Amino acid sequence: MHKQELIDAIHAKNPTAAKVFLEMFDEPTLDRYLRRLNTVAGHRGPDSGWVREGATPAITSAADLAA
């Protein structure tokens, strides 16, 4: 998916995510977030799970991006 397609797909699943905010992220980051949204929207239970990838921070804010 291209960046705008990722943003549109994320916004469809999470309308509280402002498109202008999402535009600050690169495609790989947006793709990871969309996959995360798809995971949490799916099956839930003891056999479901999600593992944070590599050095991805647990919490990211707009202030972190500005630094």
N, CA, C and O of each residue as an XYZ file, in Angstrom:
268
protein
N       0.828     -1.184      0.000
C       0.000      0.000      0.000
C       0.870      1.244      0.000
O       1.961      1.265      0.571
N       0.368      2.265     -0.646
C       1.054      3.553     -0.625
C       0.656      4.305      0.646
O      -0.308      3.945      1.321
N       1.404      5.337      0.949
C       1.208      6.068      2.200
C      -0.238      6.550      2.367
O      -0.825      6.364      3.432
N      -0.818      7.162      1.335
C      -2.170      7.686      1.466
C      -3.187      6.560      1.655
O      -4.170      6.733      2.375
N      -2.963      5.418      1.023
C      -3.845      4.268      1.211
C      -3.768      3.758      2.651
O      -4.787      3.405      3.244
N      -2.565      3.721      3.206
C      -2.389      3.312      4.592
C      -3.115      4.274      5.531
O      -3.807      3.849      6.456
N      -2.950      5.572      5.282
C      -3.609      6.584      6.115
C      -5.120      6.430      6.045
O      -5.798      6.490      7.070
N      -5.652      6.232      4.844
C      -7.098      6.069      4.684
C      -7.598      4.816      5.400
O      -8.654      4.837      6.032
N      -6.830      3.718      5.300
C      -7.227      2.464      5.953
C      -7.169      2.605      7.472
O      -8.051      2.113      8.175
N      -6.146      3.266      7.974
C      -6.032      3.493      9.419
C      -7.189      4.365      9.893
O      -7.832      4.063     10.898
N      -7.446      5.434      9.173
C      -8.518      6.357      9.564
C      -9.886      5.667      9.531
O     -10.758      5.987     10.340
N     -10.078      4.733      8.613
C     -11.340      3.988      8.552
C     -11.524      3.124      9.801
O     -12.642      2.971     10.293
N     -10.427      2.560     10.312
C     -10.494      1.712     11.507
C     -10.439      2.531     12.794
O     -10.990      2.124     13.817
N      -9.778      3.679     12.743
C      -9.625      4.536     13.916
C      -9.879      5.986     13.509
O      -8.931      6.734     13.269
N     -11.152      6.390     13.429
C     -11.464      7.748     12.981
C     -10.942      8.851     13.901
O     -10.925     10.019     13.512
N     -10.519      8.500     15.106
C      -9.956      9.517     16.000
C      -8.517      9.854     15.635
O      -7.973     10.842     16.129
N      -7.894      9.056     14.783
C      -6.532      9.334     14.320
C      -6.614     10.378     13.210
O      -7.063     10.082     12.102
N      -6.185     11.580     13.508
C      -6.254     12.667     12.530
C      -5.313     12.378     11.360
O      -4.163     11.982     11.552
N      -5.820     12.581     10.157
C      -5.009     12.313      8.968
C      -3.753     13.177      8.944
O      -2.692     12.714      8.524
N      -3.860     14.419      9.389
C      -2.686     15.297      9.405
C      -1.621     14.748     10.353
O      -0.428     14.881     10.077
N      -2.030     14.134     11.464
C      -1.083     13.496     12.383
C      -0.448     12.277     11.734
O       0.766     12.095     11.820
N      -1.252     11.439     11.086
C      -0.734     10.221     10.454
C       0.255     10.539      9.332
O       1.162      9.749      9.070
N       0.094     11.667      8.679
C       0.989     12.055      7.579
C       2.416     12.283      8.050
O       3.335     12.295      7.230
N       2.627     12.466      9.353
C       3.985     12.684      9.878
C       4.811     11.396      9.903
O       6.031     11.454     10.058
N       4.161     10.228      9.752
C       4.852      8.951      9.852
C       5.206      8.403      8.479
O       4.547      8.713      7.487
N       6.253      7.586      8.430
C       6.634      6.964      7.161
C       5.798      5.701      6.909
O       5.086      5.224      7.793
N       5.901      5.176      5.684
C       5.086      4.019      5.293
C       5.288      2.795      6.179
O       4.297      2.182      6.576
N       6.526      2.407      6.511
C       6.688      1.223      7.369
C       6.011      1.383      8.739
O       5.443      0.425      9.262
N       6.070      2.569      9.308
C       5.443      2.812     10.602
C       3.926      2.740     10.489
O       3.260      2.156     11.344
N       3.386      3.331      9.439
C       1.939      3.279      9.215
C       1.480      1.846      8.971
O       0.420      1.438      9.444
N       2.276      1.091      8.238
C       1.936     -0.308      7.977
C       1.904     -1.113      9.271
O       0.992     -1.913      9.476
N       2.890     -0.910     10.149
C       2.901     -1.599     11.439
C       1.661     -1.252     12.256
O       1.050     -2.125     12.873
N       1.292      0.031     12.255
C       0.132      0.461     13.026
C      -1.152     -0.146     12.451
O      -2.023     -0.569     13.211
N      -1.278     -0.192     11.137
C      -2.463     -0.786     10.523
C      -2.540     -2.277     10.852
O      -3.619     -2.792     11.145
N      -1.407     -2.969     10.806
C      -1.408     -4.391     11.177
C      -1.808     -4.563     12.633
O      -2.509     -5.516     12.971
N      -1.378     -3.663     13.490
C      -1.755     -3.704     14.914
C      -3.265     -3.501     15.069
O      -3.918     -4.221     15.824
N      -3.810     -2.523     14.356
C      -5.253     -2.291     14.407
C      -6.022     -3.518     13.933
O      -7.038     -3.885     14.523
N      -5.540     -4.149     12.873
C      -6.202     -5.352     12.361
C      -6.128     -6.492     13.377
O      -7.074     -7.267     13.514
N      -5.012     -6.590     14.082
C      -4.853     -7.645     15.092
C      -5.829     -7.450     16.245
O      -6.498     -8.397     16.656
N      -5.916     -6.238     16.766
C      -6.794     -6.010     17.913
C      -8.267     -6.064     17.528
O      -9.125     -6.268     18.387
N      -8.565     -5.883     16.253
C      -9.958     -5.956     15.798
C     -10.396     -7.403     15.574
O     -11.586     -7.679     15.420
N      -9.445     -8.312     15.556
C      -9.749     -9.712     15.282
C     -10.062    -10.510     16.530
O     -10.524     -9.970     17.535
N      -9.803    -11.792     16.448
C     -10.068    -12.737     17.533
C      -9.334    -12.315     18.802
O      -8.177    -11.899     18.754
N     -10.013    -12.425     19.920
C      -9.405    -12.125     21.211
C      -9.520    -13.349     22.097
O     -10.502    -14.089     22.025
N      -8.547    -13.555     22.907
C      -8.559    -14.679     23.812
C      -7.156    -15.092     24.167
O      -6.195    -14.429     23.779
N      -7.022    -16.180     24.901
C      -5.700    -16.586     25.381
C      -4.738    -16.990     24.266
O      -3.523    -16.941     24.458
N      -5.257    -17.384     23.112
C      -4.364    -17.795     22.024
C      -4.083    -16.661     21.045
O      -3.379    -16.867     20.056
N      -4.620    -15.464     21.300
C      -4.319    -14.331     20.437
C      -3.193    -13.533     21.071
O      -2.992    -13.576     22.285
N      -2.470    -12.812     20.249
C      -1.375    -12.030     20.803
C      -0.768    -11.121     19.770
O      -1.025    -11.240     18.572
N       0.034    -10.219     20.255
C       0.748     -9.289     19.402
C       2.078     -9.008     20.062
O       2.139     -8.788     21.272
N       3.138     -9.012     19.285
C       4.479     -8.758     19.809
C       4.995     -7.480     19.167
O       5.021     -7.352     17.943
N       5.406     -6.538     20.005
C       5.974     -5.290     19.504
C       7.244     -5.611     18.746
O       8.081     -6.377     19.222
N       7.392     -5.027     17.563
C       8.523     -5.335     16.690
C       9.780     -4.563     17.085
O       9.713     -3.386     17.439
N      10.894     -5.223     17.023
C      12.214     -4.626     17.170
C      12.332     -3.533     18.200
O      11.947     -3.707     19.356
N      12.868     -2.399     17.772
C      13.118     -1.267     18.668
C      11.954     -0.290     18.671
O      12.130      0.876     19.023
N      10.777     -0.743     18.287
C       9.603      0.124     18.278
C       9.283      0.565     19.700
O       9.120     -0.276     20.584
N       9.191      1.885     19.936
C       8.878      2.333     21.297
C       7.459      1.961     21.690
O       6.565      1.888     20.847
N       7.266      1.730     22.961
C       5.940      1.358     23.448
C       4.991      2.555     23.372
O       3.795      2.383     23.136
N       5.507      3.744     23.567
C       4.679      4.947     23.530
C       5.376      5.979     22.645
O       6.572      6.232     22.793
N       4.612      6.570     21.724
C       5.139      7.614     20.847
C       4.172      8.777     20.883
O       2.957      8.582     20.891
N       4.705      9.984     20.905
C       3.859     11.171     20.911
C       4.323     12.132     19.832
O       5.406     11.973     19.268
N       3.507     13.119     19.551
C       3.877     14.137     18.570
C       5.145     14.869     19.019
O       5.956     15.269     18.185
N       5.317     15.045     20.321
C       6.512     15.701     20.848
C       7.767     14.895     20.507
O       8.817     15.472     20.225
N       7.660     13.564     20.533
C       8.794     12.716     20.177
C       9.186     12.922     18.728
O      10.369     12.888     18.389
N       8.192     13.136     17.866
C       8.469     13.341     16.444
C       9.140     14.674     16.181
O       9.947     14.799     15.260
N       8.810     15.665     16.984
C       9.360     17.012     16.794
C      10.805     17.112     17.261
O      11.530     18.017     16.847
N      11.227     16.194     18.115
C      12.582     16.255     18.681
C      13.632     15.871     17.664
O      14.822     15.869     17.976
